[in-house]
């Protein structure tokens, strides 16, 4: 039973480390940024490109003459139909709300673990002095 308790305690310490929380925050924010970029490309950029690309004219297969109809089924047709500003703005709002929620969760986590990010650990000089003292004591 004590082995399980030790394993549970180790797992709890692993979950509560700042490094794992930082990775989780980076992952969540990365996905949120990806959705904004995807929306920009799909809803704004592609539509803007489509404004400059003309649809292809459909040719009669027998005579090769123009039929007067246009084929807008490719990139140009999809892009030219609309610029989806609303979808892009929606993704921006979702990103800002996600960032606010993650920020609030990190603040609560820091308060719960009583970590003060402004309070640093030992300085480089302190660490070097400790190493030097350890080396001197081993001689």
N, C-alpha and C positions, 0 to 999 in steps of 0.2 A: 504494500500500500504506500509506503514511503517513496518507492521508486516512481509510482504514478504521480504523487504529489510533486516530486522534483521535476518530472517531465512537464506537468501542467504549469509549474512555476517558470520553468525555462521557456515554454511556449508563450506565456504571458509576458515575460520580459522581452522576448523576440518581437512580439506584436507591438509592444509599447515603446520600442526604441524609436528615436527620432529619425533614424535613417530610413526605416520602413515607411514611416508616415510621409517623409519627403518624397519617396519613390511613388507612393500612392497619389499624393497631390500632383506630382509631375505627370503621372499617367492620366489622371482625370482631366487636368488642364490641357494636356496634349490632345486628347480626344475632342475636347471642346473647340480648340483652335482648328483641328482638322475639319470639323463640321463647318466652321465659318469659311475656311479656305475652299472646301468642296462646293459650298453654296455660292461663293463668289464666282468660281470658275463656271459652274453649271448655269447659274441664274443671271449673271451680269456679263462676265467676260465672253462666254460663247455667244450670247445674244448680241453683244457689241460687234464681234467679228462678223456675225451673220448680216449685220447691216451693210457690210461692204462686199459681201459675196452674193452673187446673183444665182437664182435657181436655174437649172439646166432646161433648155428647150427640148421638148419631146419631138423626135423625128419619126416620120412615117417609115416603118421598116421596109416597105416595098419600094417607095420612090426615093426615100432619103430626104424628102422635103419637110420643112417645118410644119407642124400641125397647129401651131398657135397655142398649144397647151404647155404648161411648165411643170417640171418634176421638182418638187420641193421636199422630197422624202429624205434627203441626205442631211449633212451637217447644216448646210445653208438654210434648209427649210425649217428644221427644228430651231435653229438659232434666230432666224428672222421673225418667227411667229411672235415672240414677246421677250421683253426683259422682265424677269420676275423680281422686281425690287422688294415686294412684300415678303417673299420667302427669304431673301438675303437679310432684310432688317429683322425678321423673326429669328434667324440664326444669331445675329448680333445680340439681340435681347436675351436669348437663351444663354449665350456665352457669358454675358455680364451677370446674369442671375446665378449661373453655375459658379462663377468666380466669387461672388458674394457669399454663397453658401459654403464653399470650400474655405474661404477666409474665416468665416464664423466658426466652422468646425475646428480649424487649426487654432484659433484663439481659445476655444473651449478646451481643446486638448492640452495646449500649453498651460492653461490655468489649472487644469486637473492634475497634470504631472508636475506643476510648480516649476516649470522650466522658464528661466528668464533668458531670452535670446541675447539681451544686451550684456549679460554677465558672462564673460568668457572664462575659459579654463586657464590653465597655466600658459604663460607666454613662451615663446620659443627660447628666450634667454633662460627662463626658469627650467625648462626641460634640458637644455644643454648643460646648465650648472649641475643638475641632478645626475646626468650621464657622466660628467667629469668627476664628480664626487664618487660615484660608483666605481669608475675606473681606478681612481686613486686608492680606494679602499681595497680593491682586489689585488693590488701590487704586493 
